[in-house]
Every structure is written in C-alpha cells, then in structure tokens.
Amino acid sequence: MGRLTKPRIIVADDHPLFRQQLVLLLAAEFNVVAAAADGKLALDLIRRFHPDLVVLDLRMPRMNGIEVTMELNNDPQSPRVVICSGETEPEIVEVARQVGAIGFVFKERVKEDLIPAMKLAAQGKPFLSPQPRMSQKRSAARKEPSSIRPV
C-alpha cells in the first residue's frame, strides 16, 4: 500500500442496498475494487484482486464473514479484515477478533465508524464500534448464545 495511492478495498454484504451504501461511503476515501453478495464470491474476488482491506458482513450465504476471515488466515499476504455486522453480542465480536479481524463495526454505527475503522485498519491498528445503546439492552435480554463460532 503506497502512501500516494488509496488503499484497495473489497466489500461483501448480502443485502444489495446496504452493500451499495458501503461502496458509496468508502469510495470517497478508498479505491473500492469489487463488491460481493456472498462469502464465497468475496473470497474469489480477494484472491483475484489482492485488496489491502476487506469489509465483510458477518452473516452471508455460502460462507459467513468468520469463515472467510479464517480462510484468509492461510495466506500471509491476506488483506486486513473489518467485520460490519448487525450482531452486537460481545461473544460475536470476540470470535471475530480471535479469527483475525482487525476491526468490528456495528451496522447501526456504519456512518460514524466505518471510515475511521478502515483508516486504522490500513495502519494495522484495531477498531471496535462503541456498543449501540439499544443493542446493549437487547444483548442483556437475549439468553441464547449466537450460533457463529470458529470451527
């Protein structure tokens, strides 16, 4: 990643409008080279375009964001990963961190946090969105743990 060039990014989210919003938000500061609607396509695009950074939704068809991140760990030249998810449980954030994601942005805070998260990720620094207030209440009320775990 050169100093004069914008970091190259791939975005992956299965919701078309949200994916488009992410691309538009990031395009002002970064070079968005591709976007994917599922984890398998994201992995294929990452291997094809060799981006510096990747934004992954946590829950996607074919491969989720955790699985894609784990697969990327097998490549020493892999891009830095920021997970962007509606999931706010601390356990999910910890799993993402354990498998190698450098950042975690809550979808409720994407407008405030995504650009700072990506800039820090480009520098190799971690980022975690502040816990949304409504999500804190929902997480406390939820008794069942999430099904997303590292394999």
C-alpha positions as CSV (number, residue, x, y, z in Angstrom):
1,M,0.0,0.0,0.0
2,G,1.8,3.1,-1.2
3,R,1.4,6.5,0.6
4,L,0.1,8.3,-2.5
5,T,-2.4,5.6,-3.5
6,K,-5.7,4.9,-1.9
7,P,-6.0,1.5,-0.2
8,R,-7.8,-1.0,-2.3
9,I,-11.0,-2.4,-0.7
10,I,-13.4,-5.2,-1.4
11,V,-16.9,-5.0,0.2
12,A,-19.1,-8.1,0.9
13,D,-22.7,-8.0,2.2
14,D,-25.7,-10.0,1.1
15,H,-28.1,-7.0,1.3
16,P,-27.8,-5.1,-2.1
17,L,-28.9,-1.7,-0.8
18,F,-26.6,-1.9,2.2
19,R,-23.7,-3.1,0.1
20,Q,-24.3,-0.2,-2.3
21,Q,-24.3,2.2,0.7
22,L,-21.0,0.8,1.9
23,V,-19.4,1.2,-1.5
24,L,-20.6,4.8,-1.8
25,L,-19.4,5.6,1.7
26,L,-16.0,4.2,1.2
27,A,-15.4,5.4,-2.4
28,A,-14.5,8.9,-1.3
29,E,-11.5,7.7,0.8
30,F,-10.6,4.4,-0.7
31,N,-10.4,2.5,-4.0
32,V,-13.3,0.1,-3.9
33,V,-12.2,-2.6,-6.5
34,A,-15.1,-5.0,-6.1
35,A,-18.2,-5.9,-4.2
36,A,-19.7,-9.3,-3.4
37,A,-23.1,-10.6,-2.3
38,D,-21.8,-13.7,-0.5
39,G,-18.7,-15.0,1.3
40,K,-17.6,-17.4,-1.4
41,L,-17.6,-14.7,-4.1
42,A,-15.9,-12.4,-1.7
43,L,-13.1,-14.9,-1.2
44,D,-12.8,-15.4,-5.0
45,L,-12.6,-11.6,-5.6
46,I,-10.0,-11.2,-2.8
47,R,-7.8,-13.8,-4.5
48,R,-8.3,-12.2,-7.8
49,F,-7.8,-8.5,-6.9
50,H,-5.5,-8.7,-3.8
51,P,-7.0,-5.8,-1.9
52,D,-5.4,-4.1,1.1
53,L,-8.6,-4.2,3.1
54,V,-11.9,-6.1,3.2
55,V,-15.3,-5.2,4.7
56,L,-17.2,-8.4,5.5
57,D,-20.8,-8.9,6.7
58,L,-20.9,-11.5,9.4
59,R,-23.9,-13.4,8.1
60,M,-23.8,-14.1,4.3
61,P,-24.8,-17.1,2.1
62,R,-22.2,-19.7,1.1
63,M,-19.6,-18.5,3.6
64,N,-20.0,-16.2,6.5
65,G,-17.6,-13.4,7.5
66,I,-15.9,-15.6,10.2
67,E,-15.3,-18.4,7.7
68,V,-13.9,-16.0,5.1
69,T,-11.6,-14.4,7.7
70,M,-10.4,-17.9,8.8
71,E,-9.7,-18.9,5.2
72,L,-7.7,-15.7,4.7
73,N,-5.5,-16.5,7.6
74,N,-3.9,-19.3,5.5
75,D,-2.4,-16.6,3.2
76,P,0.5,-14.5,4.6
77,Q,-0.4,-11.7,2.1
78,S,-4.1,-11.6,3.1
79,P,-5.8,-8.3,3.5
80,R,-6.9,-6.8,6.8
81,V,-10.5,-7.6,7.6
82,V,-13.1,-5.4,9.2
83,I,-16.4,-7.1,10.0
84,C,-19.5,-5.0,9.6
85,S,-22.5,-6.6,11.3
86,G,-25.8,-6.1,12.9
87,E,-24.7,-8.6,15.6
88,T,-23.8,-6.8,18.7
89,E,-23.2,-9.6,21.2
90,P,-19.7,-9.4,22.9
91,E,-19.2,-13.1,22.1
92,I,-19.5,-12.5,18.4
93,V,-17.1,-9.6,18.5
94,E,-14.6,-11.7,20.4
95,V,-14.9,-14.6,17.9
96,A,-14.2,-12.2,15.0
97,R,-11.1,-10.9,16.8
98,Q,-9.9,-14.4,17.6
99,V,-10.1,-15.4,13.9
100,G,-8.1,-12.4,12.8
101,A,-10.5,-9.5,12.1
102,I,-8.7,-6.2,12.9
103,G,-12.0,-4.3,13.2
104,F,-15.6,-4.7,14.0
105,V,-18.2,-2.1,13.1
106,F,-21.8,-2.3,14.1
107,K,-24.2,-1.7,11.2
108,E,-26.1,0.8,13.4
109,R,-22.9,2.9,13.5
110,V,-21.6,2.4,10.0
111,K,-21.9,6.1,9.0
112,E,-19.9,7.2,12.1
113,D,-17.4,4.4,12.4
114,L,-16.6,2.7,9.0
115,I,-14.2,5.3,7.6
116,P,-12.3,5.6,10.9
117,A,-12.2,1.8,11.2
118,M,-10.8,1.4,7.7
119,K,-8.2,4.1,8.1
120,L,-7.0,2.4,11.3
121,A,-7.1,-1.0,9.7
122,A,-4.9,0.4,6.9
123,Q,-2.4,1.3,9.5
124,G,-2.6,-2.1,11.2
125,K,-4.5,-0.7,14.2
126,P,-7.7,-2.3,15.6
127,F,-11.1,-0.7,15.8
128,L,-14.3,-1.6,17.7
129,S,-17.5,0.4,17.4
130,P,-19.0,1.5,20.7
131,Q,-21.8,-0.7,21.7
132,P,-25.1,0.8,20.5
133,R,-27.5,1.6,23.4
134,M,-30.5,-0.3,22.1
135,S,-28.3,-3.3,21.4
136,Q,-26.9,-3.3,24.9
137,K,-30.5,-3.8,26.2
138,R,-31.2,-6.5,23.6
139,S,-27.9,-8.3,24.3
140,A,-28.7,-8.4,28.0
141,A,-32.2,-9.7,27.4
142,R,-31.0,-12.4,25.0
143,K,-30.4,-15.7,26.8
144,E,-29.3,-17.9,23.9
145,P,-25.8,-17.6,22.6
146,S,-25.2,-16.9,18.9
147,S,-24.5,-19.8,16.6
148,I,-21.5,-18.3,14.9
149,R,-18.3,-19.9,16.3
150,P,-14.9,-20.6,14.9
151,V,-14.5,-24.0,13.5
